[in-house]
Amino acid sequence: MKSAANALAVHFQNPMAHNPFHSGFKTGKTGFTVLELLFVMGIVGIVAAISIPMYFSFIQKARETAVIAFLSRVRKAEEMHKLADPSGLYSGDFQELAATGGIPPAPGNSTRDEHDYRFTISSGTSAGQPYWRVNAAPLDGGASSRWFYVDDEGVIRAETGGAASSASPPIAT
């Protein structure tokens, strides 16, 4: 009985000691095999290959949304300026539009850089009628980037890969 108790005690101290299926490796070793590490690195690579382009697409869409919102604010600021101007003219100066409270103040009179875009504003009269227009060009100028345009008609327009104009298609708002 004593030998059976000793065998049982040895088994509980090292359960693999008398296991016929145990291949002789020492138990208690920790760590990962090279194959396991390569497998995990492959999965991480696949996830990165899928998620990184989606992330950059999301960032670009967020920038474009911010640009569209800014152009809408410029449109409202131009109307406020025209109503307040004694001669009824639009402004070609971002600082004057900021004074109306329609857009936030920032450096730049006829050009302004915001949201990784360069905004250029101009105004004047044509055939006795006042006009204004704003172009928004991406600072990186990528072929897949969108350029934006808005004028006194109030329609925001966009082109992909090149400058937008009054002939560009309107965006869906």
HUDAKA-V484825 format. One record per run of one state. SS is the DSSP state (H for helix, E for strand, C for the rest). FROM is the first residue (numbers start at 1). LEN is the number of residues. If there is no record, write none. Layout:
BEGIN
ss=<SS & SS>
from=<FROM & FROM>
len=<LEN & LEN>
END
This chain:
BEGIN
ss=<C & H & C & H & C & H & C & E & C & E & C & E & C & E & C & E & C & E & C>
from=<1 & 2 & 14 & 34 & 85 & 94 & 100 & 111 & 115 & 117 & 127 & 129 & 139 & 146 & 152 & 157 & 161 & 170 & 171>
len=<1 & 12 & 20 & 51 & 9 & 6 & 11 & 4 & 2 & 10 & 2 & 10 & 7 & 6 & 5 & 4 & 9 & 1 & 3>
END
